Amino acid sequence: MKRLTGIAALAGMFLALAAFQSPAQAAQATETIQKSFPLAQGGSFSIDNVNGAITVQVWDKNELQVTAVKTVKASSESQAKEELAKLKVIFDASEKSVKITTDYPKESFWSFGWLGGGTSRNVTFTVLAPKGAKMDLQSVNGSVDVGAPGSDVTAETVNGAVTIHGAAILSATSVNGKIVFEADNLRSIETTNGSIEGAVRSEKPSPGSAETVNGSATLRFSPKAAFHLEVENVNGSITSDFGGLEGTAHSKEGDVNGGGATIKIETVNGSVTVLAAK
């Protein structure tokens, strides 16, 4: 939970500053960038964004197609166009790896749109990736939505939801947002203010954990899944479709279908529900 506490402090700063945002954004400028890169089977790509959603789907080509839409809102058309030119999307590509970053103009603290500058900047990404590609997706203010069966997925945001429609193995983090996922296996699922709803499809799950501070956690497993389950919370109930769990009202553990790798589920303020998928 220590890592989540630190990220939560950062999120609080963003939310506090956002309260000072100026309404003087009368003009908008946009630019669409589309690029394609060869990406070998088993290759990887990453996106490091600040403001804007990230959406990823997979396809049958050994090619990464990226569509980035830059949007700037400002007090005048000329200012919006000027700031749009300063907002950069940077691509660093090789045969086995593609790294994508956003470069926002360096400004003084008082010139931000939050504090009266009247300018906001946003970049949204829509990506088609080869099946099985390893992906690392990060945003600060924006949702992350991925459909990538067979892929190793890492998805992180501060303010926004994370939705994973399929992954071979998953790491997902949000501070202020819900996490919904379906994956063969999980490494780590963490949120501070938001619920966790997920399905682990493997019948022999690898070690993993799901943690939330303020929110419930509901995980579904195959009725035949074999694993060791450890569940703990402070305020909230613990219920499970699987028998054999022992402990107290707020701390239970036991082997499911003979046991296996350990899955840990923790909440502070929220119930924990473990279901056998139908």
DRENPA-3360 file (N, C-alpha, C; in nm, 2 decimals, always signed):
BEGIN
1 = MKRLTGIA = +0.08/-0.12/+0.00/+0.00/+0.00/+0.00/+0.09/+0.13/+0.00 ~ +0.22/+0.12/+0.03/+0.30/+0.24/+0.04/+0.31/+0.31/-0.09 ~ +0.32/+0.23/-0.20/+0.33/+0.29/-0.34/+0.20/+0.37/-0.37 ~ +0.09/+0.31/-0.33/-0.04/+0.37/-0.36/-0.06/+0.50/-0.28 ~ -0.01/+0.51/-0.16/-0.02/+0.63/-0.08/+0.06/+0.74/-0.14 ~ +0.18/+0.71/-0.19/+0.26/+0.82/-0.26/+0.19/+0.87/-0.38 ~ +0.13/+0.78/-0.47/+0.06/+0.82/-0.59/-0.06/+0.90/-0.55 ~ -0.13/+0.86/-0.44/-0.25/+0.94/-0.40/-0.22/+1.08/-0.37;
9 = ALAGMFLA = -0.10/+1.10/-0.30/-0.06/+1.24/-0.27/-0.04/+1.32/-0.40 ~ +0.02/+1.26/-0.50/+0.04/+1.33/-0.63/-0.10/+1.36/-0.69 ~ -0.19/+1.27/-0.68/-0.32/+1.29/-0.74/-0.40/+1.40/-0.67 ~ -0.38/+1.41/-0.54/-0.44/+1.52/-0.46/-0.40/+1.65/-0.51 ~ -0.27/+1.67/-0.54/-0.21/+1.79/-0.59/-0.28/+1.83/-0.72 ~ -0.29/+1.73/-0.82/-0.35/+1.76/-0.95/-0.50/+1.81/-0.93 ~ -0.57/+1.74/-0.84/-0.71/+1.78/-0.82/-0.73/+1.91/-0.75 ~ -0.64/+1.94/-0.66/-0.64/+2.07/-0.60/-0.62/+2.19/-0.69;
17 = LAAFQSPA = -0.52/+2.17/-0.78/-0.48/+2.27/-0.88/-0.60/+2.29/-0.98 ~ -0.66/+2.18/-1.02/-0.77/+2.18/-1.12/-0.88/+2.27/-1.07 ~ -0.90/+2.29/-0.94/-1.01/+2.37/-0.89/-0.99/+2.52/-0.93 ~ -0.87/+2.56/-0.97/-0.84/+2.70/-1.01/-0.85/+2.72/-1.16 ~ -0.89/+2.62/-1.24/-0.89/+2.63/-1.38/-0.97/+2.75/-1.43 ~ -0.91/+2.82/-1.53/-0.98/+2.94/-1.59/-1.08/+2.89/-1.69 ~ -1.20/+2.96/-1.70/-1.30/+2.93/-1.80/-1.27/+2.99/-1.94 ~ -1.16/+3.07/-1.95/-1.14/+3.15/-2.07/-1.07/+3.06/-2.18;
25 = QAAQATET = -1.14/+2.97/-2.24/-1.08/+2.88/-2.34/-1.18/+2.88/-2.46 ~ -1.18/+2.99/-2.54/-1.28/+3.01/-2.64/-1.24/+2.95/-2.77 ~ -1.12/+2.92/-2.79/-1.07/+2.87/-2.92/-1.01/+2.73/-2.91 ~ -1.01/+2.65/-3.01/-0.95/+2.52/-3.01/-0.88/+2.49/-3.14 ~ -0.77/+2.42/-3.13/-0.69/+2.37/-3.24/-0.66/+2.23/-3.23 ~ -0.67/+2.15/-3.34/-0.64/+2.01/-3.33/-0.55/+1.97/-3.44 ~ -0.48/+1.86/-3.42/-0.39/+1.80/-3.52/-0.39/+1.64/-3.50 ~ -0.41/+1.57/-3.61/-0.40/+1.42/-3.61/-0.28/+1.37/-3.67;
33 = IQKSFPLA = -0.21/+1.29/-3.60/-0.08/+1.23/-3.64/-0.11/+1.08/-3.65 ~ -0.08/+1.02/-3.76/-0.09/+0.87/-3.78/+0.04/+0.82/-3.83 ~ +0.09/+0.72/-3.76/+0.22/+0.66/-3.80/+0.21/+0.50/-3.79 ~ +0.28/+0.43/-3.87/+0.29/+0.29/-3.86/+0.43/+0.24/-3.85 ~ +0.46/+0.14/-3.78/+0.59/+0.09/-3.76/+0.59/-0.06/-3.76 ~ +0.69/-0.13/-3.83/+0.70/-0.27/-3.82/+0.74/-0.31/-3.68 ~ +0.67/-0.41/-3.63/+0.70/-0.46/-3.49/+0.70/-0.61/-3.50 ~ +0.82/-0.67/-3.47/+0.83/-0.81/-3.48/+0.75/-0.89/-3.37;
41 = QGGSFSID = +0.72/-1.01/-3.40/+0.64/-1.09/-3.31/+0.72/-1.10/-3.17 ~ +0.65/-1.07/-3.07/+0.71/-1.07/-2.93/+0.77/-0.93/-2.90 ~ +0.75/-0.83/-2.99/+0.81/-0.70/-2.96/+0.73/-0.63/-2.86 ~ +0.77/-0.51/-2.83/+0.71/-0.43/-2.72/+0.69/-0.28/-2.76 ~ +0.59/-0.22/-2.70/+0.58/-0.08/-2.72/+0.53/-0.01/-2.59 ~ +0.56/+0.12/-2.58/+0.51/+0.19/-2.46/+0.46/+0.33/-2.50 ~ +0.37/+0.38/-2.42/+0.31/+0.51/-2.44/+0.32/+0.58/-2.30 ~ +0.38/+0.70/-2.30/+0.39/+0.78/-2.18/+0.32/+0.91/-2.20;
49 = NVNGAITV = +0.20/+0.93/-2.15/+0.12/+1.04/-2.18/+0.09/+1.12/-2.05 ~ +0.04/+1.24/-2.07/+0.00/+1.32/-1.95/-0.15/+1.35/-1.94 ~ -0.20/+1.41/-2.05/-0.35/+1.44/-2.05/-0.41/+1.37/-2.17 ~ -0.49/+1.27/-2.15/-0.55/+1.21/-2.26/-0.57/+1.06/-2.25 ~ -0.67/+1.00/-2.31/-0.70/+0.86/-2.30/-0.61/+0.78/-2.40 ~ -0.59/+0.65/-2.36/-0.52/+0.56/-2.44/-0.61/+0.44/-2.47 ~ -0.63/+0.41/-2.60/-0.71/+0.29/-2.64/-0.62/+0.20/-2.73 ~ -0.62/+0.07/-2.70/-0.54/-0.02/-2.77/-0.62/-0.15/-2.81;
57 = QVWDKNEL = -0.61/-0.19/-2.93/-0.67/-0.32/-2.98/-0.56/-0.39/-3.05 ~ -0.57/-0.53/-3.07/-0.47/-0.60/-3.14/-0.53/-0.65/-3.27 ~ -0.44/-0.67/-3.37/-0.47/-0.73/-3.50/-0.37/-0.83/-3.55 ~ -0.39/-0.88/-3.67/-0.31/-0.99/-3.71/-0.18/-0.95/-3.79 ~ -0.15/-0.82/-3.79/-0.04/-0.77/-3.87/+0.08/-0.75/-3.77 ~ +0.20/-0.77/-3.82/+0.33/-0.74/-3.75/+0.36/-0.59/-3.77 ~ +0.27/-0.51/-3.73/+0.28/-0.37/-3.75/+0.20/-0.30/-3.64 ~ +0.26/-0.19/-3.59/+0.20/-0.10/-3.49/+0.15/+0.02/-3.56;
65 = QVTAVKTV = +0.02/+0.05/-3.55/-0.04/+0.17/-3.61/-0.09/+0.26/-3.50 ~ -0.04/+0.38/-3.50/-0.07/+0.47/-3.39/-0.14/+0.60/-3.45 ~ -0.25/+0.63/-3.39/-0.32/+0.76/-3.42/-0.32/+0.84/-3.30 ~ -0.26/+0.96/-3.31/-0.25/+1.05/-3.19/-0.32/+1.18/-3.23 ~ -0.42/+1.22/-3.15/-0.49/+1.34/-3.18/-0.46/+1.45/-3.07 ~ -0.39/+1.55/-3.12/-0.35/+1.66/-3.03/-0.46/+1.77/-3.02 ~ -0.50/+1.81/-2.91/-0.60/+1.92/-2.89/-0.55/+2.02/-2.79 ~ -0.56/+2.15/-2.83/-0.53/+2.26/-2.75/-0.65/+2.36/-2.74;
73 = KASSESQA = -0.69/+2.39/-2.62/-0.79/+2.50/-2.60/-0.72/+2.62/-2.54 ~ -0.75/+2.74/-2.60/-0.69/+2.86/-2.55/-0.78/+2.97/-2.56 ~ -0.74/+3.09/-2.52/-0.83/+3.21/-2.52/-0.85/+3.27/-2.66 ~ -0.76/+3.23/-2.76/-0.77/+3.28/-2.89/-0.72/+3.18/-2.99 ~ -0.77/+3.19/-3.12/-0.73/+3.09/-3.22/-0.58/+3.09/-3.24 ~ -0.52/+3.21/-3.24/-0.37/+3.22/-3.27/-0.29/+3.16/-3.16 ~ -0.34/+3.18/-3.03/-0.27/+3.12/-2.92/-0.29/+2.97/-2.92 ~ -0.41/+2.92/-2.96/-0.43/+2.77/-2.96/-0.34/+2.71/-3.07;
81 = KEELAKLK = -0.32/+2.77/-3.19/-0.24/+2.72/-3.29/-0.09/+2.72/-3.25 ~ -0.05/+2.83/-3.18/+0.09/+2.84/-3.14/+0.12/+2.73/-3.03 ~ +0.03/+2.71/-2.94/+0.05/+2.61/-2.84/+0.05/+2.47/-2.89 ~ -0.04/+2.45/-3.00/-0.05/+2.32/-3.06/+0.09/+2.28/-3.12 ~ +0.15/+2.38/-3.18/+0.28/+2.35/-3.25/+0.39/+2.31/-3.14 ~ +0.38/+2.36/-3.02/+0.47/+2.33/-2.92/+0.45/+2.19/-2.86 ~ +0.33/+2.14/-2.87/+0.29/+2.01/-2.81/+0.34/+1.90/-2.90 ~ +0.44/+1.82/-2.86/+0.50/+1.72/-2.94/+0.46/+1.58/-2.91;
89 = VIFDASEK = +0.45/+1.49/-3.01/+0.45/+1.35/-2.99/+0.58/+1.29/-3.05 ~ +0.65/+1.22/-2.97/+0.78/+1.18/-3.01/+0.78/+1.02/-3.02 ~ +0.83/+0.98/-3.13/+0.84/+0.83/-3.16/+0.98/+0.79/-3.17 ~ +1.01/+0.68/-3.10/+1.15/+0.62/-3.10/+1.13/+0.47/-3.13 ~ +1.16/+0.43/-3.26/+1.12/+0.30/-3.30/+1.24/+0.22/-3.35 ~ +1.23/+0.09/-3.32/+1.32/-0.01/-3.38/+1.24/-0.13/-3.42 ~ +1.30/-0.24/-3.47/+1.23/-0.35/-3.51/+1.15/-0.42/-3.40 ~ +1.21/-0.42/-3.28/+1.15/-0.49/-3.17/+1.09/-0.40/-3.06;
97 = SVKITTDY = +1.10/-0.27/-3.08/+1.05/-0.18/-2.97/+1.01/-0.05/-3.03 ~ +0.90/+0.00/-2.98/+0.85/+0.14/-3.01/+0.82/+0.21/-2.89 ~ +0.88/+0.33/-2.87/+0.85/+0.41/-2.75/+0.79/+0.54/-2.79 ~ +0.68/+0.58/-2.73/+0.60/+0.70/-2.77/+0.58/+0.78/-2.65 ~ +0.62/+0.91/-2.66/+0.61/+1.00/-2.54/+0.55/+1.13/-2.59 ~ +0.49/+1.20/-2.50/+0.43/+1.34/-2.52/+0.52/+1.44/-2.46 ~ +0.55/+1.55/-2.53/+0.64/+1.65/-2.48/+0.56/+1.78/-2.47 ~ +0.52/+1.82/-2.35/+0.44/+1.94/-2.32/+0.54/+2.06/-2.31;
105 = PKESFWSF = +0.49/+2.18/-2.35/+0.58/+2.30/-2.33/+0.62/+2.32/-2.19 ~ +0.74/+2.36/-2.17/+0.78/+2.39/-2.03/+0.73/+2.53/-2.00 ~ +0.66/+2.54/-1.89/+0.60/+2.67/-1.85/+0.63/+2.69/-1.70 ~ +0.61/+2.81/-1.66/+0.62/+2.84/-1.52/+0.50/+2.80/-1.45 ~ +0.51/+2.78/-1.32/+0.39/+2.73/-1.24/+0.27/+2.81/-1.26 ~ +0.28/+2.94/-1.27/+0.17/+3.03/-1.27/+0.11/+3.05/-1.41 ~ +0.17/+2.99/-1.51/+0.12/+3.01/-1.65/+0.03/+2.89/-1.69 ~ +0.01/+2.79/-1.61/-0.07/+2.68/-1.64/-0.22/+2.73/-1.65;
113 = GWLGGGTS = -0.29/+2.66/-1.74/-0.43/+2.69/-1.76/-0.51/+2.68/-1.63 ~ -0.47/+2.59/-1.54/-0.54/+2.58/-1.41/-0.54/+2.71/-1.33 ~ -0.43/+2.79/-1.35/-0.41/+2.90/-1.27/-0.44/+3.03/-1.34 ~ -0.52/+3.03/-1.45/-0.55/+3.15/-1.52/-0.49/+3.17/-1.65 ~ -0.40/+3.08/-1.70/-0.34/+3.10/-1.83/-0.44/+3.07/-1.94 ~ -0.55/+3.00/-1.91/-0.65/+2.98/-2.01/-0.61/+2.88/-2.12 ~ -0.51/+2.79/-2.10/-0.47/+2.70/-2.20/-0.48/+2.56/-2.15 ~ -0.54/+2.46/-2.22/-0.54/+2.32/-2.18/-0.49/+2.24/-2.30;
121 = RNVTFTVL = -0.42/+2.13/-2.27/-0.35/+2.05/-2.38/-0.39/+1.90/-2.35 ~ -0.41/+1.83/-2.46/-0.46/+1.69/-2.45/-0.41/+1.62/-2.57 ~ -0.37/+1.49/-2.55/-0.33/+1.40/-2.66/-0.40/+1.27/-2.63 ~ -0.48/+1.22/-2.73/-0.54/+1.09/-2.72/-0.48/+1.00/-2.81 ~ -0.46/+0.87/-2.77/-0.40/+0.77/-2.86/-0.49/+0.66/-2.88 ~ -0.50/+0.62/-3.01/-0.57/+0.50/-3.05/-0.46/+0.41/-3.13 ~ -0.45/+0.28/-3.08/-0.34/+0.20/-3.13/-0.39/+0.06/-3.17 ~ -0.34/+0.02/-3.29/-0.36/-0.12/-3.33/-0.22/-0.19/-3.32;
129 = APKGAKMD = -0.22/-0.30/-3.24/-0.09/-0.36/-3.21/-0.09/-0.51/-3.25 ~ +0.03/-0.56/-3.28/+0.04/-0.71/-3.31/-0.01/-0.79/-3.20 ~ -0.07/-0.90/-3.22/-0.11/-1.00/-3.12/+0.01/-1.04/-3.04 ~ +0.00/-1.04/-2.91/+0.12/-1.09/-2.83/+0.22/-0.99/-2.80 ~ +0.20/-0.86/-2.85/+0.30/-0.76/-2.82/+0.29/-0.72/-2.67 ~ +0.41/-0.69/-2.61/+0.42/-0.65/-2.47/+0.39/-0.50/-2.47 ~ +0.31/-0.45/-2.38/+0.27/-0.31/-2.38/+0.28/-0.25/-2.24 ~ +0.33/-0.12/-2.24/+0.34/-0.05/-2.12/+0.27/+0.09/-2.14;
137 = LQSVNGSV = +0.16/+0.11/-2.08/+0.07/+0.23/-2.12/+0.05/+0.31/-1.99 ~ +0.09/+0.44/-2.00/+0.08/+0.53/-1.89/+0.02/+0.66/-1.92 ~ -0.07/+0.71/-1.84/-0.13/+0.84/-1.85/-0.14/+0.90/-1.71 ~ -0.15/+1.03/-1.70/-0.18/+1.09/-1.57/-0.33/+1.13/-1.56 ~ -0.38/+1.20/-1.66/-0.52/+1.24/-1.66/-0.58/+1.17/-1.78 ~ -0.64/+1.05/-1.77/-0.70/+0.99/-1.88/-0.72/+0.84/-1.86 ~ -0.82/+0.79/-1.92/-0.85/+0.65/-1.91/-0.76/+0.56/-2.00 ~ -0.75/+0.43/-1.96/-0.67/+0.34/-2.04/-0.77/+0.22/-2.07;
145 = DVGAPGSD = -0.79/+0.19/-2.20/-0.88/+0.09/-2.24/-0.81/+0.00/-2.34 ~ -0.80/-0.13/-2.30/-0.71/-0.23/-2.38/-0.79/-0.35/-2.41 ~ -0.78/-0.40/-2.53/-0.83/-0.53/-2.57/-0.71/-0.61/-2.63 ~ -0.64/-0.69/-2.55/-0.52/-0.75/-2.60/-0.50/-0.89/-2.55 ~ -0.59/-0.98/-2.59/-0.57/-1.12/-2.55/-0.43/-1.18/-2.60 ~ -0.36/-1.25/-2.51/-0.23/-1.30/-2.54/-0.12/-1.21/-2.51 ~ -0.14/-1.09/-2.47/-0.04/-0.99/-2.45/+0.00/-0.97/-2.30 ~ +0.12/-0.92/-2.27/+0.17/-0.88/-2.14/+0.14/-0.73/-2.13;
153 = VTAETVNG = +0.05/-0.70/-2.04/+0.00/-0.56/-2.04/+0.03/-0.49/-1.90 ~ +0.09/-0.37/-1.91/+0.10/-0.29/-1.79/+0.02/-0.16/-1.82 ~ -0.07/-0.12/-1.74/-0.15/+0.00/-1.76/-0.16/+0.08/-1.64 ~ -0.13/+0.21/-1.65/-0.12/+0.30/-1.53/-0.19/+0.43/-1.56 ~ -0.27/+0.48/-1.47/-0.31/+0.62/-1.47/-0.34/+0.67/-1.33 ~ -0.34/+0.81/-1.32/-0.37/+0.87/-1.19/-0.52/+0.90/-1.18 ~ -0.57/+0.98/-1.27/-0.71/+1.01/-1.27/-0.78/+0.95/-1.40 ~ -0.85/+0.84/-1.38/-0.91/+0.77/-1.49/-0.93/+0.62/-1.46;
161 = AVTIHGAA = -1.02/+0.56/-1.53/-1.05/+0.42/-1.52/-0.95/+0.34/-1.61 ~ -0.93/+0.21/-1.57/-0.85/+0.12/-1.64/-0.94/+0.00/-1.68 ~ -0.96/-0.03/-1.81/-1.04/-0.14/-1.85/-0.96/-0.23/-1.94 ~ -0.95/-0.35/-1.91/-0.88/-0.45/-1.98/-0.97/-0.56/-2.03 ~ -0.99/-0.58/-2.16/-1.08/-0.68/-2.21/-1.02/-0.81/-2.24 ~ -0.89/-0.82/-2.22/-0.82/-0.95/-2.24/-0.67/-0.92/-2.23 ~ -0.60/-1.01/-2.16/-0.45/-1.00/-2.15/-0.40/-1.14/-2.11 ~ -0.28/-1.17/-2.14/-0.22/-1.30/-2.09/-0.18/-1.28/-1.95;
169 = ILSATSVN = -0.11/-1.17/-1.92/-0.08/-1.13/-1.78/-0.09/-0.98/-1.76 ~ -0.13/-0.93/-1.65/-0.17/-0.79/-1.63/-0.12/-0.73/-1.51 ~ -0.07/-0.61/-1.52/-0.04/-0.52/-1.41/-0.13/-0.39/-1.44 ~ -0.21/-0.34/-1.34/-0.29/-0.23/-1.37/-0.29/-0.14/-1.24 ~ -0.28/-0.01/-1.26/-0.28/+0.08/-1.14/-0.36/+0.21/-1.18 ~ -0.44/+0.25/-1.08/-0.51/+0.38/-1.09/-0.51/+0.44/-0.95 ~ -0.52/+0.57/-0.94/-0.54/+0.63/-0.81/-0.69/+0.67/-0.79 ~ -0.74/+0.75/-0.88/-0.88/+0.78/-0.88/-0.95/+0.72/-1.00;
177 = GKIVFEAD = -0.99/+0.60/-0.98/-1.06/+0.53/-1.09/-1.08/+0.38/-1.07 ~ -1.18/+0.33/-1.13/-1.22/+0.19/-1.12/-1.13/+0.11/-1.21 ~ -1.10/-0.01/-1.18/-1.03/-0.11/-1.26/-1.11/-0.23/-1.29 ~ -1.14/-0.25/-1.42/-1.22/-0.37/-1.46/-1.13/-0.45/-1.56 ~ -1.12/-0.58/-1.54/-1.03/-0.65/-1.62/-1.07/-0.80/-1.64 ~ -1.02/-0.85/-1.75/-1.03/-1.00/-1.78/-0.89/-1.04/-1.83 ~ -0.83/-1.13/-1.76/-0.69/-1.17/-1.80/-0.67/-1.32/-1.76 ~ -0.58/-1.38/-1.83/-0.54/-1.52/-1.79/-0.48/-1.52/-1.65;
185 = NLRSIETT = -0.39/-1.42/-1.63/-0.32/-1.41/-1.50/-0.30/-1.27/-1.46 ~ -0.28/-1.24/-1.34/-0.25/-1.10/-1.30/-0.12/-1.10/-1.21 ~ -0.05/-0.99/-1.23/+0.07/-0.96/-1.14/+0.02/-0.88/-1.02 ~ -0.03/-0.76/-1.06/-0.06/-0.66/-0.95/-0.18/-0.57/-1.00 ~ -0.28/-0.56/-0.93/-0.39/-0.47/-0.95/-0.40/-0.37/-0.83 ~ -0.39/-0.24/-0.85/-0.39/-0.15/-0.74/-0.47/-0.02/-0.78 ~ -0.56/+0.02/-0.68/-0.62/+0.15/-0.70/-0.64/+0.20/-0.56 ~ -0.65/+0.33/-0.54/-0.67/+0.40/-0.41/-0.82/+0.43/-0.40;
193 = NGSIEGAV = -0.88/+0.51/-0.49/-1.02/+0.54/-0.48/-1.09/+0.49/-0.60 ~ -1.14/+0.36/-0.58/-1.21/+0.30/-0.69/-1.22/+0.15/-0.66 ~ -1.32/+0.09/-0.72/-1.34/-0.06/-0.71/-1.25/-0.14/-0.80 ~ -1.24/-0.27/-0.78/-1.18/-0.36/-0.87/-1.28/-0.47/-0.90 ~ -1.30/-0.49/-1.03/-1.38/-0.60/-1.08/-1.30/-0.68/-1.18 ~ -1.28/-0.81/-1.16/-1.19/-0.88/-1.25/-1.22/-1.02/-1.26 ~ -1.17/-1.08/-1.37/-1.18/-1.22/-1.40/-1.04/-1.28/-1.43 ~ -1.00/-1.38/-1.36/-0.88/-1.45/-1.38/-0.91/-1.59/-1.44;
201 = RSEKPSPG = -0.87/-1.61/-1.57/-0.92/-1.72/-1.65/-0.84/-1.85/-1.63 ~ -0.71/-1.84/-1.59/-0.62/-1.95/-1.59/-0.67/-2.05/-1.48 ~ -0.66/-2.18/-1.51/-0.69/-2.28/-1.41/-0.58/-2.31/-1.31 ~ -0.46/-2.26/-1.35/-0.34/-2.26/-1.26/-0.28/-2.12/-1.25 ~ -0.35/-2.03/-1.18/-0.31/-1.89/-1.18/-0.16/-1.87/-1.13 ~ -0.09/-1.78/-1.19/+0.04/-1.74/-1.13/+0.02/-1.65/-1.01 ~ +0.12/-1.63/-0.93/+0.11/-1.54/-0.81/+0.06/-1.40/-0.85 ~ -0.02/-1.34/-0.77/-0.07/-1.21/-0.81/-0.14/-1.15/-0.69;
209 = SAETVNGS = -0.18/-1.02/-0.70/-0.24/-0.95/-0.59/-0.34/-0.84/-0.65 ~ -0.44/-0.81/-0.57/-0.53/-0.70/-0.60/-0.56/-0.62/-0.47 ~ -0.53/-0.49/-0.48/-0.54/-0.41/-0.36/-0.62/-0.28/-0.39 ~ -0.71/-0.24/-0.30/-0.77/-0.11/-0.31/-0.79/-0.05/-0.17 ~ -0.79/+0.08/-0.16/-0.81/+0.14/-0.03/-0.95/+0.18/-0.01 ~ -1.01/+0.25/-0.09/-1.15/+0.29/-0.08/-1.23/+0.23/-0.20 ~ -1.28/+0.11/-0.18/-1.36/+0.05/-0.28/-1.36/-0.10/-0.26 ~ -1.46/-0.17/-0.32/-1.47/-0.31/-0.31/-1.39/-0.38/-0.41;
217 = ATLRFSPK = -1.36/-0.51/-0.39/-1.29/-0.59/-0.48/-1.37/-0.72/-0.51 ~ -1.40/-0.75/-0.64/-1.47/-0.87/-0.68/-1.39/-0.94/-0.78 ~ -1.34/-1.06/-0.75/-1.26/-1.14/-0.85/-1.34/-1.27/-0.88 ~ -1.33/-1.31/-1.01/-1.39/-1.43/-1.05/-1.28/-1.53/-1.10 ~ -1.30/-1.65/-1.07/-1.20/-1.76/-1.11/-1.27/-1.87/-1.17 ~ -1.20/-1.95/-1.25/-1.26/-2.07/-1.30/-1.30/-2.17/-1.18 ~ -1.41/-2.24/-1.19/-1.44/-2.33/-1.08/-1.34/-2.43/-1.06 ~ -1.25/-2.46/-1.16/-1.15/-2.56/-1.15/-1.01/-2.50/-1.11;
225 = AAFHLEVE = -1.00/-2.37/-1.09/-0.88/-2.30/-1.07/-0.82/-2.35/-0.94 ~ -0.69/-2.38/-0.94/-0.62/-2.43/-0.82/-0.52/-2.32/-0.77 ~ -0.54/-2.27/-0.65/-0.45/-2.16/-0.60/-0.47/-2.15/-0.45 ~ -0.38/-2.08/-0.39/-0.39/-2.05/-0.25/-0.44/-1.90/-0.24 ~ -0.54/-1.88/-0.16/-0.61/-1.75/-0.15/-0.59/-1.69/-0.02 ~ -0.54/-1.56/-0.02/-0.53/-1.49/+0.11/-0.61/-1.36/+0.09 ~ -0.70/-1.33/+0.18/-0.79/-1.22/+0.17/-0.79/-1.14/+0.31 ~ -0.78/-1.01/+0.30/-0.77/-0.93/+0.42/-0.84/-0.79/+0.39;
233 = NVNGSITS = -0.92/-0.74/+0.49/-0.97/-0.61/+0.48/-0.98/-0.55/+0.62 ~ -1.01/-0.42/+0.63/-1.03/-0.36/+0.76/-1.18/-0.33/+0.78 ~ -1.25/-0.27/+0.69/-1.39/-0.24/+0.70/-1.46/-0.30/+0.58 ~ -1.54/-0.40/+0.61/-1.61/-0.47/+0.50/-1.62/-0.62/+0.52 ~ -1.71/-0.68/+0.44/-1.73/-0.82/+0.45/-1.63/-0.90/+0.36 ~ -1.62/-1.03/+0.38/-1.54/-1.12/+0.30/-1.63/-1.24/+0.27 ~ -1.66/-1.26/+0.14/-1.74/-1.37/+0.10/-1.67/-1.45/-0.02 ~ -1.69/-1.58/-0.02/-1.63/-1.66/-0.13/-1.71/-1.78/-0.17;
241 = DFGGLEGT = -1.71/-1.81/-0.30/-1.78/-1.93/-0.35/-1.70/-2.05/-0.32 ~ -1.57/-2.04/-0.29/-1.48/-2.15/-0.26/-1.47/-2.18/-0.12 ~ -1.49/-2.30/-0.08/-1.48/-2.34/+0.06/-1.34/-2.36/+0.11 ~ -1.32/-2.39/+0.23/-1.19/-2.42/+0.29/-1.11/-2.30/+0.34 ~ -1.17/-2.18/+0.34/-1.10/-2.07/+0.39/-1.12/-2.06/+0.54 ~ -1.01/-2.03/+0.61/-1.02/-2.02/+0.76/-0.96/-1.88/+0.80 ~ -1.00/-1.84/+0.92/-0.95/-1.71/+0.97/-1.05/-1.63/+1.05 ~ -1.04/-1.50/+1.05/-1.13/-1.41/+1.12/-1.23/-1.35/+1.02;
249 = AHSKEGDV = -1.31/-1.26/+1.07/-1.41/-1.19/+0.98/-1.34/-1.11/+0.88 ~ -1.22/-1.06/+0.91/-1.14/-0.97/+0.82/-1.01/-1.02/+0.77 ~ -0.99/-1.15/+0.79/-0.86/-1.21/+0.74/-0.89/-1.36/+0.72 ~ -0.88/-1.40/+0.60/-0.91/-1.54/+0.57/-0.81/-1.59/+0.47 ~ -0.78/-1.72/+0.47/-0.69/-1.78/+0.37/-0.72/-1.93/+0.37 ~ -0.67/-1.99/+0.25/-0.69/-2.14/+0.24/-0.66/-2.18/+0.10 ~ -0.65/-2.31/+0.08/-0.62/-2.37/-0.05/-0.75/-2.39/-0.13 ~ -0.75/-2.35/-0.26/-0.87/-2.37/-0.34/-0.83/-2.48/-0.44;
257 = NGGGATIK = -0.91/-2.59/-0.45/-0.89/-2.70/-0.54/-0.75/-2.76/-0.53 ~ -0.71/-2.77/-0.40/-0.58/-2.84/-0.38/-0.46/-2.74/-0.36 ~ -0.48/-2.61/-0.39/-0.38/-2.51/-0.37/-0.29/-2.49/-0.49 ~ -0.20/-2.39/-0.48/-0.11/-2.35/-0.59/-0.05/-2.22/-0.55 ~ -0.02/-2.14/-0.66/+0.04/-2.01/-0.63/-0.06/-1.92/-0.55 ~ +0.00/-1.82/-0.48/-0.08/-1.74/-0.39/-0.14/-1.62/-0.46 ~ -0.27/-1.60/-0.44/-0.34/-1.48/-0.49/-0.38/-1.40/-0.36 ~ -0.34/-1.28/-0.35/-0.37/-1.19/-0.24/-0.47/-1.09/-0.28;
265 = IETVNGSV = -0.58/-1.07/-0.20/-0.68/-0.96/-0.22/-0.69/-0.88/-0.09 ~ -0.67/-0.75/-0.10/-0.67/-0.66/+0.01/-0.76/-0.54/-0.01 ~ -0.84/-0.50/+0.09/-0.90/-0.37/+0.08/-0.89/-0.31/+0.22 ~ -0.91/-0.18/+0.23/-0.92/-0.11/+0.36/-1.07/-0.08/+0.39 ~ -1.13/+0.00/+0.30/-1.27/+0.03/+0.32/-1.35/-0.03/+0.20 ~ -1.39/-0.15/+0.21/-1.47/-0.22/+0.11/-1.47/-0.37/+0.12 ~ -1.58/-0.43/+0.07/-1.60/-0.57/+0.08/-1.51/-0.64/-0.02 ~ -1.49/-0.77/+0.00/-1.42/-0.86/-0.09/-1.51/-0.97/-0.12;
273 = TVLAAK = -1.52/-1.00/-0.25/-1.61/-1.11/-0.30/-1.53/-1.19/-0.40 ~ -1.52/-1.32/-0.38/-1.45/-1.42/-0.46/-1.56/-1.51/-0.52 ~ -1.57/-1.52/-0.65/-1.67/-1.59/-0.72/-1.61/-1.70/-0.81 ~ -1.69/-1.81/-0.82/-1.66/-1.91/-0.92/-1.73/-1.88/-1.05 ~ -1.66/-1.85/-1.16/-1.72/-1.81/-1.28/-1.82/-1.92/-1.33 ~ -1.93/-1.87/-1.39/-2.03/-1.97/-1.44/-2.01/-1.99/-1.59;
% end
